[in-house]
Amino acid sequence: MPIVSEKLLAPVDVIVDSREASKNKDIVEKIKQKGVKVAVMELQAGDYYILAPDPSKALLVERKTVLDLANSIRDNRIWDQAKRLSEAARHDGVRPVIVLEGWLGLIEKKTKWNLTAVLRIIDELVLDWGIPVIPTNNKDATAAWIAAKAKSLGKTEEKRILRLRVEKKPMSLNDRILYVAEGIVGPILARRLLMHFGTLRRIANASINELMKVEGIGEIRAREIYAIFNTPWKPSSADKGQDPRGKSPAGK
């Protein structure tokens, strides 16, 4: 699926995802105030799509506050988001980026987590997934960076290629197995786990000690993997409002 499913009539510098724009109108306005042309529409991945005359230099930006990062680590959404960014890079030729907004120490202050564990997640995003993480102090700094980057990538009138090249092909069963494993531990460790255990079932049934026999998996990571497969899922309040067919009671 292409990043942008609609076609714009006029060239722009930045496309902002409609959900991001509705929640952070102040950022969008600050970008516009810096002389950058902005359009708002639904993006299939990321929050900001910074265009360039050469599509291979375009950026797909996921914006996260430090507390957003903590929440996405807690529920393991971070790996799904990383995969979506990586897939966009692979299929559409753009460069993925995560903007991390705010003071990282706030995570330690609010959650009591060891900051080293958070830094390990960030280094996995950068080193294993190949997604640069750019720190900004606040919303103003985020808007300033997006605007400056958009201007550095060329003239607005030259940025006309919005619907990108390749529709994603259906994944093979083998790819789907790897996709599930990558969502748990990232691309490098996923391959090591599958090489060692052979199937997802065997990974799920492995003990902590057995998981630790895989290169790169220490006790902390082994316990995380074990917990994912052995902790009962708890529905949120939103899930409780859904019927089994995925419809809300109001939609019946």
C-alpha positions as CSV (number, residue, x, y, z in Angstrom):
1,M,0.0,0.0,0.0
2,P,1.4,3.4,-0.9
3,I,2.1,5.9,1.9
4,V,-0.4,8.4,0.3
5,S,-3.5,7.0,-1.3
6,E,-4.8,10.3,-2.6
7,K,-3.4,12.6,-5.3
8,L,-2.8,16.3,-4.6
9,L,-3.5,18.9,-7.1
10,A,-0.8,21.3,-6.0
11,P,2.8,20.5,-4.8
12,V,3.5,20.8,-1.1
13,D,6.5,20.4,1.2
14,V,5.0,18.3,4.0
15,I,2.0,16.0,4.3
16,V,0.7,15.7,7.8
17,D,-1.3,12.7,8.8
18,S,-4.9,13.7,9.6
19,R,-4.9,12.2,13.0
20,E,-1.7,13.9,14.0
21,A,-3.0,17.2,12.6
22,S,-6.2,17.0,14.6
23,K,-4.2,16.3,17.9
24,N,-1.4,18.8,17.3
25,K,-2.7,21.7,15.4
26,D,-0.1,24.0,17.0
27,I,2.7,22.1,15.4
28,V,1.1,22.2,11.9
29,E,0.5,26.0,12.3
30,K,4.1,26.6,13.4
31,I,5.4,24.7,10.3
32,K,3.2,26.8,8.0
33,Q,4.4,30.0,9.7
34,K,7.9,29.2,8.6
35,G,6.9,29.4,4.9
36,V,6.4,25.7,4.3
37,K,3.4,24.4,2.3
38,V,1.5,21.8,4.2
39,A,-1.3,19.4,3.2
40,V,-3.3,17.2,5.7
41,M,-4.5,13.7,4.7
42,E,-4.4,10.2,6.0
43,L,-0.9,8.5,5.9
44,Q,-0.6,4.8,5.9
45,A,2.5,5.1,8.2
46,G,4.2,7.9,10.1
47,D,3.0,11.3,11.1
48,Y,4.8,13.6,8.7
49,Y,5.8,12.9,5.1
50,I,8.5,15.4,4.1
51,L,8.7,15.4,0.3
52,A,11.7,15.9,-2.0
53,P,12.1,16.2,-5.8
54,D,14.0,12.9,-5.5
55,P,11.6,10.5,-3.7
56,S,14.6,8.5,-2.3
57,K,15.5,11.5,-0.2
58,A,12.0,12.0,1.2
59,L,11.5,11.4,4.9
60,L,8.7,9.6,6.7
61,V,8.7,10.9,10.3
62,E,7.1,9.2,13.3
63,R,6.8,11.8,16.1
64,K,6.9,10.6,19.7
65,T,7.0,12.4,23.0
66,V,9.2,10.6,25.6
67,L,6.0,9.4,27.4
68,D,4.5,8.2,24.1
69,L,7.7,6.2,23.7
70,A,7.3,4.7,27.2
71,N,3.6,3.7,26.5
72,S,4.5,2.1,23.1
73,I,7.3,0.1,24.8
74,R,4.9,-1.0,27.6
75,D,2.4,-2.4,25.1
76,N,5.0,-3.5,22.5
77,R,3.5,-1.1,19.9
78,I,6.9,0.3,19.2
79,W,7.9,-2.7,17.2
80,D,4.8,-2.6,15.0
81,Q,5.4,1.1,14.3
82,A,9.1,0.4,13.5
83,K,8.0,-2.4,11.1
84,R,5.5,0.0,9.3
85,L,8.2,2.6,8.9
86,S,10.7,0.0,7.6
87,E,8.1,-1.4,5.2
88,A,7.5,2.1,3.8
89,A,11.2,2.6,3.4
90,R,11.6,-0.8,1.6
91,H,8.5,-0.6,-0.6
92,D,8.3,3.2,-1.3
93,G,11.9,4.2,-1.2
94,V,11.6,6.9,1.5
95,R,13.8,7.3,4.6
96,P,12.2,6.5,8.0
97,V,12.9,8.8,11.0
98,I,11.7,8.9,14.6
99,V,11.6,12.3,16.3
100,L,11.8,11.9,20.0
101,E,10.4,15.0,21.8
102,G,11.2,16.0,25.3
103,W,13.5,15.1,28.2
104,L,14.3,11.4,28.2
105,G,14.8,11.4,32.0
106,L,11.1,12.0,32.3
107,I,10.5,8.4,31.6
108,E,12.6,7.4,34.5
109,K,10.9,9.9,36.7
110,K,7.3,8.9,35.7
111,T,7.7,5.2,35.4
112,K,10.7,4.3,37.7
113,W,12.1,2.3,34.8
114,N,15.9,2.0,34.5
115,L,16.9,4.5,31.8
116,T,19.4,2.0,30.4
117,A,16.6,-0.3,29.4
118,V,15.0,2.6,27.4
119,L,18.3,3.4,25.8
120,R,18.6,-0.2,24.7
121,I,15.2,0.1,22.9
122,I,16.5,3.2,21.2
123,D,19.8,1.6,20.2
124,E,17.8,-1.4,18.7
125,L,15.7,1.0,16.7
126,V,18.8,2.8,15.4
127,L,21.2,-0.2,15.0
128,D,19.0,-3.1,14.2
129,W,16.1,-1.5,12.4
130,G,18.1,1.3,10.8
131,I,15.7,4.0,11.9
132,P,17.5,7.2,13.0
133,V,16.1,8.8,16.2
134,I,16.3,12.6,16.3
135,P,15.9,14.3,19.7
136,T,14.0,17.6,20.1
137,N,13.3,19.6,23.2
138,N,9.6,20.4,22.6
139,K,6.9,21.0,20.0
140,D,8.5,24.2,18.8
141,A,11.8,22.5,18.1
142,T,10.0,19.6,16.3
143,A,8.2,22.1,14.1
144,A,11.4,24.1,13.4
145,W,13.3,20.9,12.4
146,I,10.5,19.7,10.1
147,A,10.3,23.1,8.4
148,A,14.1,23.5,8.0
149,K,14.4,19.9,6.7
150,A,11.6,20.5,4.2
151,K,13.2,23.6,2.9
152,S,16.6,21.9,2.6
153,L,15.2,19.2,0.3
154,G,14.4,21.5,-2.6
155,K,11.8,23.9,-4.1
156,T,8.2,23.2,-3.4
157,E,7.2,23.3,-7.1
158,E,9.5,20.4,-7.8
159,K,7.9,18.1,-5.2
160,R,5.3,16.5,-7.3
161,I,5.7,12.8,-6.8
162,L,3.2,12.0,-4.0
163,R,1.7,8.6,-4.9
164,L,4.8,6.4,-4.6
165,R,5.8,3.5,-6.7
166,V,5.1,0.1,-5.4
167,E,1.9,-1.6,-4.0
168,K,2.9,-4.0,-1.3
169,K,2.7,-7.6,-2.4
170,P,0.9,-10.1,-0.1
171,M,3.4,-11.6,2.3
172,S,4.3,-15.3,2.0
173,L,3.8,-17.6,5.0
174,N,7.5,-17.5,5.6
175,D,7.5,-13.7,5.6
176,R,4.4,-13.7,8.0
177,I,6.3,-15.9,10.4
178,L,9.2,-13.5,10.4
179,Y,6.9,-10.5,10.7
180,V,5.4,-11.9,13.9
181,A,8.9,-12.7,15.4
182,E,10.2,-9.2,14.4
183,G,7.3,-7.6,16.2
184,I,8.5,-9.2,19.4
185,V,12.3,-8.7,19.3
186,G,13.2,-6.8,16.2
187,P,14.7,-8.1,12.9
188,I,18.1,-9.4,14.0
189,L,17.0,-11.3,17.1
190,A,13.9,-12.6,15.3
191,R,16.1,-14.4,12.7
192,R,18.3,-15.8,15.5
193,L,15.3,-17.1,17.4
194,L,13.8,-18.7,14.3
195,M,17.1,-20.2,13.3
196,H,17.5,-21.7,16.8
197,F,14.0,-22.9,17.5
198,G,12.6,-23.4,14.0
199,T,9.0,-22.4,14.7
200,L,7.0,-19.7,16.6
201,R,5.4,-22.5,18.7
202,R,8.8,-23.6,20.0
203,I,9.8,-20.0,20.8
204,A,6.5,-19.6,22.7
205,N,7.1,-22.9,24.6
206,A,10.7,-22.1,25.4
207,S,11.8,-21.5,29.0
208,I,13.8,-18.5,30.1
209,N,17.0,-20.5,30.2
210,E,16.3,-22.0,26.8
211,L,15.8,-18.5,25.3
212,M,19.0,-17.3,26.9
213,K,21.0,-19.8,24.8
214,V,20.3,-17.6,21.7
215,E,23.1,-15.2,20.9
216,G,22.2,-11.6,22.0
217,I,19.4,-12.6,24.4
218,G,20.2,-12.0,28.0
219,E,18.1,-12.7,31.1
220,I,16.1,-9.4,30.9
221,R,15.2,-9.9,27.2
222,A,14.5,-13.6,27.8
223,R,12.1,-12.7,30.6
224,E,10.4,-10.2,28.3
225,I,9.9,-12.8,25.5
226,Y,8.6,-15.4,28.0
227,A,6.2,-12.9,29.5
228,I,4.7,-12.0,26.1
229,F,3.8,-15.6,25.5
230,N,2.7,-16.4,29.0
231,T,0.9,-13.3,30.4
232,P,-2.9,-13.2,30.0
233,W,-4.2,-10.5,27.7
234,K,-6.4,-7.9,29.4
235,P,-8.9,-6.0,27.2
236,S,-9.0,-2.3,27.5
237,S,-12.3,-0.3,28.1
238,A,-12.5,0.3,24.3
239,D,-12.2,-3.5,23.6
240,K,-15.0,-4.2,26.1
241,G,-17.3,-2.0,24.1
242,Q,-16.8,-4.1,21.0
243,D,-18.9,-7.1,20.0
244,P,-17.0,-10.2,18.7
245,R,-17.5,-9.1,15.1
246,G,-15.6,-5.9,15.7
247,K,-18.6,-3.6,15.8
248,S,-19.4,-1.3,18.7
249,P,-22.9,-1.7,20.3
250,A,-23.9,1.7,18.7
251,G,-23.1,0.3,15.3
252,K,-25.4,-2.7,15.5
